[in-house]
Amino acid sequence: LGFLQIHHVYEVSLVMGKSGFAENVGGYEQEDEPVPNINCRMVRMEVSEDTIEMVIKFKTVKEKLVREKIVLKSDEDKVSLEFVARVLGKGKGTPMLRSGIKCVEVLPDPDETEASDWQGFD
């Protein structure tokens, strides 16, 4: 996926050929067993004559190299997809998003709390 920024939600659009999928491509859903992947979710899948367009929602919650795997299953088949991204920390630069990737939300930084008891310097 390239370089992304921490505490952001991205929408990733993919276009793939049907060759790795079963004949009934429209029946695939994301498998949540044994543990659901909350940082990488399939939003929708549209099937055309010879391609599949898939939209994935990808959350960046930690820095460095991030690998997220999802498994799509149908009645007959399972397909595993792995997404690899380099996540930049706060103040480490501005990422150039590749085509098909767009930022849809900026998450609040858990390190920046407004509920602090510290009064500051006088």
N, C-alpha and C positions, 0 to 999 in steps of 0.2 A: 504493500500500500504506500510505501514511501515514508516521508517525514510527517508526523502529526504532532499536535500540541497537547500537553497534559490537561486533564479536566475539560475535555471537549467531547461532543457527540457528533459523529460523522455519519453521513449516508453514502454508502458505497454502491454504485450501480455496475453490475457485471453483465456482459453478454457472452454466452458460451454456446458451443455446439451441442447437439443432442446426443453425441456419440457415447458419452460416459453414463448416460441415464437409461432407465428402463423405457419400454415403449409408451406406457401411460405416464408421461412426464408431469402432468398436472396434479397427480396424487401425492406429491412429496410434501412432507411437513418436517419441521425441526424436531429432532429427538432430544428429550430432556432427561434421559436416563444415562447413567446413574445420578448425575448432578447437572442441573440446567446451567447453561452458559449465559450469565446475565449481562456480560459486556459485549456480546456479539449475537445479534438476533436477526433471523430472516424476516423481513417485513412483508415482502410479496414476491411472487414468481409468476411471470407471464410467458406463455409459450406461443411462439409463432411457427411458421412452417418448418424451418430447420434450425432455429436458434432458441435459446432460453435467456430471458432477461430477468435478473434477480436483483433485488434491492436489500442490502444488509445495513442494519444500524450497528455502529461500532463505537463503544465508549472507551476513552483512554483514561485510565485511573492510576497508572504507574509509569515511571520513566524507564528509559533504556529500550531494549529490544522486546517487543511484545508478540507472542504467538497465541492466537485464539483459534480453536478448532470447533467446528460445528458439524453435526451429522444430520443429513437429510434422509428420511426414510419414507418408503412407500410400502405397499403390501408385498411387493416382490423384491425390493432392492434397498440397499443403503449406499449413500455417497458421502464421503468425508471431504470437507473443505478446510483448508488451513489458511489463515490470514496472518501475514507477518508485517509489522510496522515498527519503525524507529520512532519512539515518543520523546519529544523534546520537553525538558523541564521548563518551569516558569523563568522567563528572562533569558532563555538559551537561544533565542532566534525566532524568526517567523517562518513557518513551513510553506513550501510551494506545493499546493495540492495538485495531484495528478488529475487527468481528465476522468470524469465519472465519480469523483469524490467531492463532497461539499460538506461544510460545517453547518449543522442545523441547530446546535445549542452549545452554550458555554455553561459548564457546571460550576457551582460555587466551590472555591478552594477550601478544603476542610482545615487547613493550617491557618487561614485568616478568619479568626473568630471575632465577632463583634461583642460576644458575651463575656469578654475578659473582665476580671476584677481589677486589673492593673490601672491605676489612676494616671500614670505618666509622671513626667518631671514637672516640678513647680518652678 
